[in-house]
Each structure stands twice: as structure tokens, then as C-alpha cells.
Amino acid sequence: WQIELAPVFVELTVLVLWVMIFCSSCLSYVVSFTEYFWVAMPFALVPQLVAAHFLRRLISQKHELIESMATFDVGKAECREEFDRKFVMTAIDAWYGSREAFNHYVQGPIRNELLQKRSTQIPSAYFIVLITAVSAPSFEVFIGFCLDGFPADVLWTRVLSKQIGFFLASQMASLKILLYLCDRFAMPPSIPHLSSFPRIVGMCDFLQTLLIYLSYILVDLGSYAICRRSQRHVWSAALYCSAMLLLAGLLHGCWWRRCG
């Protein structure tokens, strides 16, 4: 018998991100009708700040689980019913020969396998699902342009700059960066001299999330600013689209190679 751990946290991560992206998309749509667009947009993306903080918590719990497996002892396991505990212990003795052998298996092969996959990995197909929350309204606008008979060059500019360049490639790149930062800086900052002041440690932890969020909106809003300027000509839209596709391909390609 062999134990395999299913990465349920991946699905939970995707769910949280999708909900927060949808909320940000709704707020961004409202903000787009105001004359203070660039001032209000960082606030419209605040749900991403909530998502980043939640993801850091979720990923840090995963890291702590892997670390705790180094001292795993099945003898300390508890069940609500004593009958269930006896049943599990009997099954372990039958499958692995002894509880000590099972402890060594968890502390060794299983933990080593998880250490090799320590970084949070989300399949690129899930990123396509994530961007539907923000790209669907824009696609509806594009359909309206087509039905209204807009010129071909206007339609091509819209497709290259917004539909493919920003809402597909740029979003896949910025979300990949957000996920990487949440994974890389998942653990709260270690401040030995302030460990006895939980409120200060909590503030530093939130500041760490805030810096991740600011890095994300810098990338996202910077890309959107370039996207808006690229809509003046078809060739500039094509250039922006190509650059974003290249960036997204590099980021996701490096991730695939690291997974391999």
C-alpha cells in the first residue's frame, strides 16, 4: 500500500482567487465610468489584497505541515471514536508491519516527495479559468462592437490589445507573479526581538502582504496603461500583444521546467 496526498489546497487557491478577481472586476467596471480612474483603480483591486493575505496563510500552513512531518508519530494520533483509532492502527500494522515502519515512511519518502513539490504549483489551465472572471465583460463589449459594424482595424486593435494582450496574456503573467510572491513570502516575518509582541508581528505580517499587493497592482496597472496606449494603431497593439504573450510564456514555461 502507498499513501498519496491529494493537493486539495490547489483547488481552494483557485476558488479564492476566482472570487476575488470577480469582485475586483465588478469594482473596476464601476470605476471605469469615473473621471478619477487611475486614483480609484488601486482601491478597486483591494479584493486581491484579501486574496493575497489568505493565500499566504494557506501556503504557510502547507509549509508548516511539511516541516512537522519530520517528527511525525502515528502513536499520538487521535480519533473521535476509540473504535476508529484501533481500526486505523490495526490497518497500519497490517500494511506496514509496524507503527515505527509507518513513522519512518511518513518522515522519509512522503516528506521528501512533498519537499520536492514545496512550491505552490497551479496548472496553467486553471489560470485560464481564473481570467474568465475579468475577461468575460470585455468579450461582451467586443461582441457588441462586431454587431455594430465597427471597422476591421478597430476590431483587430481591440482583439490584439485587450482580448489577447491584456485580458489573456497579461493577466496570466500578473497572476503568476502574485502567486509566486505569496508562495515565496508565505511565512510571517521572523523578528526575534519582537516575538513577544504579537500585535507588532501581526502588523509586520500585514505589511508584507501589502507589499506583495503593491507589486501586483504595479504590474497589472502598468500593463493596462501600456494596453490603452497601444490601441492607437494596429501595429502597436500587435507589438503589445506579442510582448505580453512572450512574458506569459516565459513565466509559465519556467514554472513547467521547475515542475519537471
N, C-alpha and C positions, 0 to 999 in steps of 0.2 A: 504494500500500500504506500502511496505517496501523497503528501499534503501539498495542495496548491492554493495560494492566496489570490482571490479574485480582486482586482483593483476597483472596488466599488466607488472609492473616492473620486475616480476619474469622472464617472457619470454625475456625481454630486457637484464636482467642479464645473462641469459643462452646464448643468442646470442653473447654478447660481449665476454664472457668467451670462447666460442667455437672458435670465430675468432682469439682471441689472442693465444689460445692453438694451433691452426693450424699453426699460424705464428711461434710460438716457436718450434713446431715440425719440420717445414721446416728448420729453422736455426740450430736446434740440429742435423738434418741429415747431413747438410753440415759440421758442426763442428766435427762430429764423424770421419771424414776422415783426420783430422789434428792430429799432434803429441802433440798439446797443448790442449787436450780435456778438462781437468779439469779447465784450466785457461779460456778457451773460453766459457764454458757452462753457467756461470752466465750471460754473455752478450747475449747468445742465448735465454735466458729466459726473456730478457728485456720486450718483449710484455706483460708478466704477470705483470710487474710493471705498465704499462699503464692501464691494466685491473683493477688492484687494486685501482689505483687513480680514475678511472672512477666509479668503484663500490662504493667507499667511497662517492663520490659526489652524486650518485644516491640514496644511502641509507640515507644519511644525509638529502636530500630533502624530503624523505618519513617521517623521524622523525620530520622535521620542519612542515610538513603538519599536522601531528597528534597533535603537540603542538598548532598550530594555530587554530585548531578546537575548542579549549576551549573558544575562543572568537568569534566563527562563527556568522555572521549576514547576513542572506539572503537579507536583505534590501540594503546591499552595493554591491550586485552582479551586474555585468554589462554584457550587451549583445551588439553585433554589431548592431543589429536592435532593435528598441524600441518595435516593434510588438512581437518579440521573448520574450523580458523581461516581457511584460504584459501577454503573454500566460503562461510562467512559473509561474509567481506569482499567476495567476488565478488558475492554476492546484494545486499549493501548498495550497492555501486557501481551495480548494475543498477537497483535500485528507487529510490534517492535521488539518483543522478547522481554523487555523490562522498561520500567519508567525512566531509569537512568539512560538507557539507549535512546529513548524518545527525547529526553532533555538534550542530549548531545546532538541529535538530529536537528532539533529546532535551533540550538545555539550555533551549529555549524552550517550545514548545507542550506537550510532555509534562510538563515540570516545572511549568508554570503550571497545568495541569489537576489535577495532584496537590496543588499548594498550595491550590487551591480546595476540595479534599476532605481537607485536612490532619487535621481532627478525625476520630477513630475513630468510624465510624458502623455500628451494628449494626441491621438491620431489626427492627422491633417483633415480628414473627412469631418471630424467634429467641428473644426474651425469653419467649415462651410455651413454647418448647421447654425453656428453662433452668429455669423454675419447676416443670416436671413432676418434677424430681428431689426437690423438697421438698414438693410438694402431693399427690403420689400416696398416701403413707401416711395423710394426713389424710382424703383422699377415701375410702379403705378404711374408716376409722373411721366416717365419715358413713353409708356403706352399711350398716354394722353397726347403727347407730342406727335406720335405717329398717326393717331386718329385725326388730329387737327391738320395734318398735311404739312408739317414743318419741312423746310428744305433738307436735302440729304446731308449737306455739310454740317448743319446744326445737329442732326441726329447722330452722325458719326462722332462729332466732337463730344456730345453727351455720353455716348457709349464708351468711348475711349477714356475720357477724363473721369467721369463719375461712376458709371456702372462697373467698369472693369478696373480702372486705375485706383479709385478711392474706395468704393464700397466692397470690392473683392480683394485686390492685392494689398492695398494699404491697410485695410482692417485686419487681414490675416497677419501682416507684419507687426502692427502695433499690438495686437492681442498676444502674439507670440512673445514680444518684448515684455508685456505686462506679466504674463505667466512666468517667464524666466526670472524677472526681478522678484516676484512673490516667492518663487522657489528658492532662489539664491539667498534672499534675506528673510526667510520664513521665521527663523528663531528670533525671539526678542533680543535686543542688545544686551550684552553681558557687561554690567558695570559693578565690579566687586565692592567698591566703597559705598555704593548706593543700594545694595541688595536689601538692606533693612528698611528701605523707604519705598514700599510698593507703589505708592501714588506717583512718585517721580519716575520709577521704572516703567509704569504704565504710560506716562506721558511720553517718554522716550520711545516706547514701542509704537505709539500712535504717530509720533513724528517720523518714524521710519516708514510707516505706511503712507504718510502724507508725501514724503519724498518720492516714493515709488509712483504714487498717483500723479505728482507733478511731472515726473519723467514721461509718464504715459501720455498726458494731455499735451506735453510739448511736442512729442512725436505726432500725435493724432491731429492736433490743430495746425501744426506746421505743414503737414501733408495736405490738409484741407485748404490751407491758404494757397499752396502751390497749385492745387487742383483748380481752384477758382480762376487763377491767372492763366492756367493752361487752356481754358475754354475759349480763348480769343481766336485761336486758329486750330485747324485740324492737325497740323504738323506738331504744334506744341502739346496738344492733347495726346498725340501718339507718343511723343517723347516722354511725357509724364507717365503714361500708361506702361511703357516699356521699362522705365526706371523702377516703378513700383512692383511690377511683375518680377524683375530681376532681384529686388530686395527680398520680396516674399519667398522667392525660390531659393535664395541663398540661406535665409533663416531656417526655412523648413528643411532644406537639404542638409544643412549642418546638423540639425536635430536628428534626421533619419540616420546619418552616418554615426552619430554618437550612440543612437539606439542599437545600431548594428554592431 
